[in-house]
Amino acid sequence: MKLISTVVAALFCAHSYAGSLPLTPHLYVQGNAHMQVQPDQAVIRVAITQKSKSLPEAKTTVDDIMANAIAIAKSHHIRVDDIHAEQLNVYRQTRYNRTTNQEEFEGFRVSRALTLTLKKLEDYPVLLQKLVDAGINEFNNTQFEVSNRSTLMKDLNKAAIKDAKLAAKELASDFEVKLDGLYSVSFSPMETPRTPYARAESMKLMHASSGNVEQAYNTGALTLNAKVYAVYTIDN
């Protein structure tokens, strides 16, 4: 019986750590929620890089390819606000000659980066091919996203809060104690060395269907997650 009392005390009444937990008996729980959604837009990051000993020649080539790439993006109904062409970057390249012990000029490396937000995912494969044909030679990263992410996350946060309430009731019931009230809540982990209690199964919201990814390189579904951390005091 004494051992059980010691375990309960360790769970409910640890020292306050950085002011995030109360000194009175309490429960520290974690609420979780997740949702799988289909992406409905893609952020495409590409670039054109040209090397030449003639700087004007390299710059002209890069500018022409970039102009064509922007025209291609507009032809796929990408808005001007979703087209971001960066400034020209120029690097003078040299190579160390071990025979002469001197740096030798090799040429100029000229590049420009382009970021596009495509909101018609079925155009993704065709758009990439057109960019390649236009002379784009660097594909840095494509990030698939959902346009209504903020709205979905609000719903997920509410579900995570509901899950935290259930976790608190579940834990209180297991130890046959009564919840007194909510002490604090945060969407970031509390400053404590202890791990919060979480239910075995987190709240799962219904699948949210957005874009048609079957034709967009089979990108698959995205998983959105929300977590909330709550401290409840218990009735002595």
Residue, then its C-alpha position, 0 to 999 in steps of 0.5 A: m500500500k505504501l508503494i502505491s502511495t509513493v507511485v501516485a505521489a510521483l505522478f501527481c505531485a512532482h516539484s515545480y519545474a520552471g514555474s510550468l507545473p503547480l506544487t499541488p497534486h496535478l495531472y499532466v496530459q497530452g492531447n493528440a489529433h491527426m488528419q490525412v489530406q490530399p494536397d491541392q497545390a505545389v510549391i516548385r523551386v527550380a533554377i537555371t545555371q549557365k557557365s561561360k567565360s563570357l559574362p554577357e553571354a551567360k547572362t543573356t542565356v540565363d535571362d532568356i531561359m528565365a523569361n521563357a520559364i515565366a511565360i510557361a508558368k503563366s500559360h498554366h494559369i499561375r498568377v503573377d503573385d505566385i511567380h517569384a524570380e530571384q535576382l541574378n547570381v554571378y560567381r567568378q570561378t578559378r582553378y588552382n594550377r599546381t604546375t604554375n602555382q597560380e589561380e587560373f580563370e575558368g569562367f563565370r557561373v551565372s544562375r537565377a532561381l524561380t519559385l512557382t506555386l501551382k494550384k492545378l496539380e494535374d498540370y504538374p508533370v506537364l509543367l515540369q517537362k516544359l520547364v526542362d525543354a525551356g532550359i531549366n537545369e536545376f530542380n531544387n525542391t517541390q513541396f506539396e501543400v494544402s491551401n486551407r491548412s490554417t482552417l484544417m489546423k484550427d479543427l485539429n487543435k480543437a480535436a487535440i483539446k478534446d483528446a486532452k480532456l479525455a486523457a485527463k478523465e481517463l487517468a483520473s478514473d484509473f487512479e480514482v481521483k477527481l479533477d479539480g480544474l484546468y491549471s494551464v494549457s499550451f500547444s508546446p511541451m511544458e518545461t518539465p522533465r516528465t513525459p505527459y500522459a497520452r491516450a493510446e489512440s489519438m483523435k482522428l478527424m475525417h479524411a479531407s479530400s482536396g486535390n487530384v494527386e493521382q495525376a501529380y506523380n502520386t504524391g500521396a496524402l499529407t498527414l497533419n498533426a496537432k498536439v496540446y499539453a494540459v495540466y489539471t489540478i486534482d481534488n484532495 
